[in-house]
Amino acid sequence: MMRILIVQYAGDYREAVQRFAAGQDETYYAQEYSVDAVAAIGRRTEEIALLCCKTEQPYDERLTNGVRAIGAGFQHDVDFNIVIQKIAAYQPTHLILNMPVREILSWANSRQVPTLAMFADSFTLPKGFSPKAVRAKLRNLQLTKALNHPNVQWIGNHGITATESLSGIGVSSSKLIPWDWPHTITPADYPAKTLSAAPEQPARTLVYVGAMTESKGIGDVMEAVAQLKTQNLSVQLKMAGKGDLAQLQQKAALLQISESVEFLGLVGNKTIIPLMRSADLVMVPSRHDYPEGFPMTIFEALCSRTPIVASDHPMFLQQLQHQQNAMLFPAGNAAAIAAQVTAILNDPALYGAISEATQTTWQSLQLPVKWADLVNHWVDQSLESQDWLAQYSLDSGRYVRQSGSRLSSSPALSLPTLSALG
């Protein structure tokens, strides 16, 4: 019988189960779907447990849905040696690893614990030979070696571009499978938008949804709002997500935009698309050093049909095309953000065209394999399930190859004018 252990960095499973039992809403996309899928797998096996590294306190208990939940109790930096000790204490027969941690993979490989890797991360090849680049290249080599070990049977990643990034650092494409979450709301649920006439006291609304960290570009957006204010373009920035509220409020005060920024905190997931729908623009300003897979924020923004203003993050450029289905800017450039916001808010025809393009863009992003499908076929371990998984691998020929070595389910995208933006 199988004793499956799922290990993830954050996303407290116990807290989610208790919140749903109390009738409360999801705080992340597909949260209830994944919680239920894990419980369903547990009913097919001897036991399933989920170990979460970032929790309010340590715990180890069986939940009402039968899943054993283990909290490592880390609130800041995670000590993976302690995490490995907890994994070893559980004695799993099979491991599902939701984060690209080489030390855990090496532990599982050395003990021949069959492993499924399920990521939502991007991986890049650093340029040059600076100490930082050399360290990153070494980490990539070590991770690639661990992932290519026969003990790691399959590797899923969220979206084609992020999956291809694993192939780009040397992971065998024959064991890579792009996956997605199921989507219950689509752009077809809303009409395309037009830019409304400016009110007597114009204040266009910008929305950001996600982690409140510098690498996600939130500081860049706030600086852009300050620049727009000096240019007499009045905007209201609404920011939803977890972060250091006091620090963000201090930054807003220093930029003299406190009255132009609203911090919403962590909001229920079902409110996100309506929030985006009510806004004039959705901001996705991630810097290149943030390991984006393909953020759900973009899927949700496309469903809302509100135009996106996004950075030129490598994971976005395969799907987002400047002035066709989004407005793009060089990451980390507040002046360029302000320029793109101004450009689209002063061009109703462009605004309407980008909103209209959300339907085809969203459709091009759809993938046949959903998260639970991949996990369930791996758990099954039958020859039929192995054949099914192979049919959806990156080198199966199922995914359209575009422009050079890039893979996409939509046309290849380029951004020749980015260097001139801002």
C-alpha positions as CSV (number, residue, x, y, z in Angstrom):
1,M,0.0,0.0,0.0
2,M,1.0,3.6,-0.6
3,R,1.9,6.1,2.1
4,I,2.0,9.3,0.1
5,L,3.6,12.5,1.4
6,I,3.0,15.8,-0.3
7,V,5.6,18.5,0.6
8,Q,5.0,22.1,-0.2
9,Y,6.5,25.4,0.8
10,A,3.4,27.4,1.8
11,G,-0.3,27.1,1.7
12,D,-1.4,25.7,5.1
13,Y,-3.6,22.7,4.2
14,R,-5.0,22.4,7.8
15,E,-6.0,26.0,7.8
16,A,-7.8,25.6,4.5
17,V,-9.7,22.6,5.5
18,Q,-10.8,24.2,8.7
19,R,-11.8,27.4,6.9
20,F,-13.9,25.5,4.4
21,A,-15.6,23.5,7.2
22,A,-16.6,26.9,8.7
23,G,-18.2,27.9,5.4
24,Q,-15.6,30.4,4.5
25,D,-14.2,31.1,1.0
26,E,-11.1,30.3,-0.9
27,T,-8.1,32.7,-0.6
28,Y,-6.3,31.2,-3.6
29,Y,-7.4,30.0,-7.0
30,A,-8.4,26.3,-7.1
31,Q,-7.7,26.0,-3.4
32,E,-10.9,24.0,-2.7
33,Y,-10.3,21.9,-5.8
34,S,-6.8,20.9,-4.6
35,V,-7.9,20.3,-1.0
36,D,-10.6,17.9,-2.2
37,A,-8.3,16.2,-4.7
38,V,-5.8,15.4,-2.0
39,A,-8.5,13.9,0.2
40,A,-9.8,11.8,-2.7
41,I,-6.4,10.4,-3.3
42,G,-6.2,9.5,0.4
43,R,-9.3,7.4,0.1
44,R,-7.5,5.3,-2.5
45,T,-4.4,4.7,-0.5
46,E,-3.2,3.5,2.9
47,E,-2.6,7.1,3.9
48,I,-1.9,10.5,2.5
49,A,-0.2,13.3,4.4
50,L,0.7,16.9,3.5
51,L,3.7,18.6,5.0
52,C,3.7,22.4,4.8
53,C,6.9,24.3,5.6
54,K,5.4,27.7,6.3
55,T,2.8,27.5,9.1
56,E,1.9,29.6,12.2
57,Q,3.0,26.8,14.5
58,P,4.2,23.1,14.3
59,Y,1.5,20.5,14.3
60,D,0.8,16.9,13.2
61,E,-2.8,15.8,13.2
62,R,-5.4,13.8,11.2
63,L,-8.1,16.1,9.7
64,T,-11.8,15.4,9.4
65,N,-11.3,14.6,5.7
66,G,-8.9,11.8,6.5
67,V,-5.7,13.7,5.4
68,R,-2.8,13.8,7.9
69,A,-1.6,17.4,8.1
70,I,1.9,18.2,9.2
71,G,3.0,21.8,9.8
72,A,6.8,22.5,10.1
73,G,6.1,25.8,11.8
74,F,8.5,28.0,9.9
75,Q,7.4,31.6,9.6
76,H,10.5,33.0,8.0
77,D,13.5,31.1,6.5
78,V,12.9,27.4,6.1
79,D,15.6,24.9,7.4
80,F,15.3,22.1,4.9
81,N,17.4,19.8,7.0
82,I,14.6,19.9,9.6
83,V,12.0,19.4,6.8
84,I,13.9,16.3,5.6
85,Q,13.9,15.0,9.2
86,K,10.1,15.3,9.2
87,I,9.9,13.6,5.8
88,A,12.1,10.7,7.1
89,A,10.0,10.4,10.3
90,Y,6.9,9.9,8.2
91,Q,8.5,7.1,6.2
92,P,6.7,7.7,2.9
93,T,6.5,5.1,0.2
94,H,5.9,7.8,-2.4
95,L,6.6,11.5,-2.5
96,I,5.0,14.4,-4.2
97,L,7.2,17.5,-4.1
98,N,5.6,20.8,-4.9
99,M,8.8,22.9,-4.7
100,P,12.2,22.6,-6.5
101,V,14.4,21.8,-3.5
102,R,17.4,19.8,-4.6
103,E,18.2,18.6,-1.0
104,I,14.8,16.9,-0.7
105,L,15.1,15.3,-4.1
106,S,18.5,14.0,-3.3
107,W,17.1,12.5,-0.1
108,A,14.3,10.7,-2.0
109,N,16.6,9.6,-4.7
110,S,19.2,8.1,-2.3
111,R,16.4,6.1,-0.6
112,Q,14.6,5.2,-3.8
113,V,11.3,6.8,-2.8
114,P,9.4,7.2,-6.1
115,T,8.8,10.9,-6.6
116,L,6.5,13.1,-8.6
117,A,7.6,16.7,-8.8
118,M,4.8,19.3,-9.3
119,F,6.0,22.8,-9.7
120,A,4.7,26.3,-10.5
121,D,8.1,27.9,-11.1
122,S,10.3,29.2,-13.9
123,F,14.0,28.4,-14.3
124,T,16.5,30.5,-16.2
125,L,20.0,30.2,-17.6
126,P,22.1,32.9,-15.9
127,K,24.3,34.9,-18.3
128,G,28.0,35.8,-17.6
129,F,30.4,34.6,-14.9
130,S,29.8,36.8,-12.0
131,P,29.8,35.1,-8.6
132,K,26.0,35.3,-8.5
133,A,25.6,33.8,-12.0
134,V,28.1,31.0,-11.2
135,R,26.2,30.1,-8.1
136,A,22.9,30.1,-10.0
137,K,24.4,27.9,-12.7
138,L,25.7,25.5,-10.1
139,R,22.2,25.3,-8.5
140,N,20.6,24.6,-11.8
141,L,23.1,21.8,-12.5
142,Q,22.5,20.2,-9.1
143,L,18.7,20.5,-9.5
144,T,18.8,19.2,-13.1
145,K,20.9,16.2,-12.0
146,A,18.4,15.4,-9.2
147,L,15.4,15.8,-11.5
148,N,16.9,13.6,-14.2
149,H,17.4,10.8,-11.7
150,P,15.2,7.8,-12.6
151,N,13.6,7.9,-9.2
152,V,11.9,11.2,-10.2
153,Q,9.3,9.6,-12.4
154,W,7.5,12.6,-13.8
155,I,7.8,16.4,-13.4
156,G,4.8,18.7,-13.9
157,N,5.0,22.5,-14.2
158,H,2.3,25.1,-14.4
159,G,2.0,26.1,-18.1
160,I,4.0,25.3,-21.2
161,T,6.5,28.2,-21.0
162,A,7.5,27.4,-17.4
163,T,7.7,23.7,-18.3
164,E,9.9,24.5,-21.2
165,S,12.2,26.5,-18.9
166,L,13.0,23.2,-17.1
167,S,14.0,21.7,-20.4
168,G,16.1,24.7,-21.1
169,I,18.3,24.0,-18.0
170,G,18.7,20.4,-19.1
171,V,15.8,18.4,-17.5
172,S,14.7,15.6,-19.8
173,S,11.6,16.7,-21.8
174,S,10.4,13.1,-21.9
175,K,9.4,13.3,-18.3
176,L,8.0,16.9,-18.3
177,I,4.3,17.5,-18.4
178,P,2.7,21.0,-18.5
179,W,-0.5,21.2,-16.3
180,D,-3.1,23.7,-15.4
181,W,-6.0,24.3,-12.9
182,P,-9.6,23.8,-14.1
183,H,-11.3,27.0,-15.0
184,T,-15.0,27.6,-14.1
185,I,-15.1,31.2,-15.3
186,T,-14.0,32.2,-18.8
187,P,-13.9,35.5,-20.7
188,A,-17.1,34.4,-22.5
189,D,-18.9,35.1,-19.2
190,Y,-18.3,38.9,-19.7
191,P,-18.5,41.2,-22.7
192,A,-15.4,43.0,-23.9
193,K,-14.9,46.4,-22.3
194,T,-14.7,49.9,-23.6
195,L,-13.0,52.9,-22.1
196,S,-15.7,54.9,-20.4
197,A,-15.7,58.7,-20.7
198,A,-13.6,60.4,-18.1
199,P,-15.8,61.6,-15.1
200,E,-15.7,65.2,-13.9
201,Q,-13.0,64.2,-11.4
202,P,-11.2,61.5,-13.3
203,A,-9.6,58.7,-11.3
204,R,-8.8,55.6,-13.2
205,T,-8.6,52.4,-11.2
206,L,-5.5,50.2,-11.3
207,V,-5.7,46.8,-9.6
208,Y,-2.8,44.6,-8.4
209,V,-3.4,41.1,-7.0
210,G,-0.6,39.0,-5.5
211,A,2.2,38.8,-3.0
212,M,3.3,42.2,-1.7
213,T,7.0,41.8,-2.3
214,E,9.6,43.9,-4.0
215,S,10.4,41.2,-6.6
216,K,6.7,41.2,-7.6
217,G,7.2,44.8,-8.7
218,I,4.7,46.5,-6.3
219,G,7.2,49.2,-5.5
220,D,7.6,50.0,-9.2
221,V,3.8,50.3,-9.6
222,M,3.6,52.7,-6.6
223,E,6.4,54.8,-8.0
224,A,4.5,54.9,-11.3
225,V,1.4,56.1,-9.6
226,A,3.5,58.9,-8.1
227,Q,4.8,59.9,-11.5
228,L,1.3,59.8,-13.0
229,K,0.2,62.2,-10.2
230,T,2.9,64.7,-11.3
231,Q,1.6,64.4,-14.9
232,N,-2.0,65.2,-13.7
233,L,-3.3,61.7,-14.5
234,S,-5.3,60.8,-11.5
235,V,-5.3,57.0,-10.7
236,Q,-6.4,54.9,-7.7
237,L,-4.3,51.8,-7.1
238,K,-6.0,49.0,-5.3
239,M,-3.6,46.2,-4.0
240,A,-4.9,42.8,-2.8
241,G,-2.6,40.4,-1.1
242,K,-0.4,39.6,1.9
243,G,2.6,41.7,2.8
244,D,4.3,44.1,5.2
245,L,1.4,46.7,5.4
246,A,3.3,49.1,7.6
247,Q,6.3,49.2,5.2
248,L,4.0,49.7,2.2
249,Q,2.1,52.5,3.9
250,Q,5.4,54.2,4.7
251,K,6.5,54.0,1.1
252,A,3.1,55.4,-0.1
253,A,3.6,58.3,2.4
254,L,7.1,59.0,1.1
255,L,5.9,59.0,-2.4
256,Q,3.0,61.3,-1.3
257,I,0.4,59.0,-2.8
258,S,-1.3,57.7,0.4
259,E,-4.7,59.0,-0.8
260,S,-4.2,57.2,-4.1
261,V,-3.4,53.7,-2.8
262,E,-5.8,51.3,-1.1
263,F,-4.4,48.2,0.6
264,L,-7.2,45.5,0.6
265,G,-5.2,42.7,2.3
266,L,-5.9,39.1,1.5
267,V,-9.3,38.9,-0.2
268,G,-11.6,35.9,-1.0
269,N,-10.7,34.4,-4.4
270,K,-14.2,34.7,-5.7
271,T,-14.0,38.5,-5.4
272,I,-10.9,38.8,-7.5
273,I,-12.4,38.7,-11.0
274,P,-15.2,41.1,-10.1
275,L,-12.5,43.4,-8.5
276,M,-10.5,43.3,-11.8
277,R,-13.7,43.7,-13.8
278,S,-14.5,46.9,-12.0
279,A,-11.0,48.3,-12.6
280,D,-9.7,50.1,-15.7
281,L,-6.4,48.2,-15.8
282,V,-4.8,45.1,-14.1
283,M,-1.1,45.5,-13.2
284,V,1.3,42.5,-13.4
285,P,4.7,44.1,-12.7
286,S,6.8,41.1,-11.8
287,R,10.6,41.6,-11.9
288,H,12.8,39.1,-13.8
289,D,14.2,37.6,-10.5
290,Y,10.8,36.5,-9.4
291,P,10.4,32.8,-10.5
292,E,7.0,33.1,-12.1
293,G,5.4,30.1,-13.7
294,F,2.4,31.7,-15.3
295,P,0.5,33.6,-12.6
296,M,-3.2,33.0,-12.1
297,T,-3.5,36.8,-12.0
298,I,-3.1,36.8,-15.8
299,F,-5.8,34.1,-16.2
300,E,-8.1,36.0,-13.9
301,A,-7.4,39.3,-15.7
302,L,-8.2,37.7,-19.1
303,C,-11.5,36.4,-17.7
304,S,-12.4,39.9,-16.4
305,R,-11.6,41.3,-19.9
306,T,-9.9,44.3,-18.2
307,P,-6.6,45.1,-20.2
308,I,-3.4,44.0,-18.6
309,V,-0.3,46.2,-18.1
310,A,2.6,43.7,-17.5
311,S,6.3,43.5,-17.3
312,D,8.5,41.8,-19.9
313,H,9.1,38.9,-17.5
314,P,10.4,35.9,-19.7
315,M,7.5,33.8,-18.7
316,F,5.0,36.3,-20.0
317,L,6.5,37.1,-23.5
318,Q,5.3,33.8,-25.0
319,Q,1.7,34.7,-24.4
320,L,1.5,38.5,-24.1
321,Q,2.2,40.7,-27.1
322,H,2.6,44.5,-26.7
323,Q,-0.4,46.5,-27.9
324,Q,-2.2,43.4,-29.1
325,N,-3.3,41.6,-26.0
326,A,-1.5,43.6,-23.3
327,M,0.6,46.7,-22.6
328,L,4.2,45.6,-21.8
329,F,7.1,47.5,-20.1
330,P,10.7,46.7,-19.1
331,A,10.5,45.2,-15.6
332,G,11.6,47.5,-12.8
333,N,11.0,50.6,-14.8
334,A,8.5,52.9,-13.1
335,A,8.6,55.5,-15.8
336,A,7.8,52.8,-18.4
337,I,4.8,51.7,-16.4
338,A,3.5,55.2,-16.2
339,A,4.0,55.6,-20.0
340,Q,2.1,52.4,-20.8
341,V,-0.8,53.3,-18.4
342,T,-1.0,56.8,-20.0
343,A,-0.8,55.4,-23.5
344,I,-3.7,52.9,-23.2
345,L,-5.9,55.3,-21.1
346,N,-5.6,57.9,-23.8
347,D,-6.5,55.5,-26.6
348,P,-10.0,54.1,-26.4
349,A,-9.6,52.1,-29.6
350,L,-6.5,50.4,-28.3
351,Y,-8.2,49.8,-25.0
352,G,-11.2,48.1,-26.7
353,A,-9.0,46.0,-29.0
354,I,-6.9,44.6,-26.1
355,S,-10.1,43.8,-24.1
356,E,-11.5,42.1,-27.2
357,A,-8.4,40.0,-27.6
358,T,-8.7,38.5,-24.1
359,Q,-11.0,35.7,-25.3
360,T,-8.5,34.3,-27.9
361,T,-5.6,34.8,-25.6
362,W,-7.2,32.9,-22.8
363,Q,-8.2,30.1,-25.2
364,S,-4.6,29.8,-26.4
365,L,-3.5,29.2,-22.9
366,Q,-5.7,26.1,-22.2
367,L,-4.0,22.8,-21.5
368,P,-5.4,19.3,-21.6
369,V,-3.9,18.1,-18.3
370,K,-5.2,19.4,-15.0
371,W,-3.4,19.1,-11.7
372,A,-5.5,16.3,-10.2
373,D,-5.4,14.3,-13.5
374,L,-1.6,14.2,-13.5
375,V,-1.4,13.3,-9.8
376,N,-4.1,10.6,-10.0
377,H,-2.5,8.9,-13.0
378,W,0.8,8.9,-11.3
379,V,-0.7,7.4,-8.1
380,D,-2.4,4.7,-10.2
381,Q,1.1,3.4,-11.3
382,S,-0.5,1.1,-14.0
383,L,0.9,0.7,-17.5
384,E,-2.2,2.4,-18.9
385,S,-1.6,5.4,-16.6
386,Q,2.0,5.6,-17.5
387,D,1.1,5.6,-21.2
388,W,-1.4,8.3,-20.5
389,L,1.2,10.5,-18.8
390,A,3.7,9.9,-21.7
391,Q,1.1,11.1,-24.2
392,Y,1.1,14.5,-22.5
393,S,4.9,14.9,-22.1
394,L,6.6,17.9,-23.5
395,D,8.2,15.9,-26.3
396,S,5.0,14.1,-27.2
397,G,4.3,16.3,-30.2
398,R,1.0,17.4,-28.7
399,Y,2.2,21.0,-28.2
400,V,2.7,23.4,-31.0
401,R,6.3,24.4,-31.6
402,Q,6.7,28.1,-32.6
403,S,9.6,30.3,-33.5
404,G,12.9,28.6,-32.8
405,S,13.0,26.4,-29.7
406,R,10.0,27.9,-27.9
407,L,6.9,25.9,-27.2
408,S,3.5,27.4,-27.1
409,S,-0.2,26.7,-27.5
410,S,-0.5,30.1,-29.1
411,P,1.6,32.0,-31.8
412,A,5.1,33.0,-30.9
413,L,5.3,36.6,-29.5
414,S,8.0,39.2,-29.8
415,L,8.5,42.6,-28.4
416,P,10.8,44.6,-30.7
417,T,9.9,48.0,-29.2
418,L,10.5,47.2,-25.5
419,S,13.8,48.8,-25.3
420,A,12.3,52.1,-26.4
421,L,9.4,52.1,-23.9
422,G,9.2,54.8,-21.2
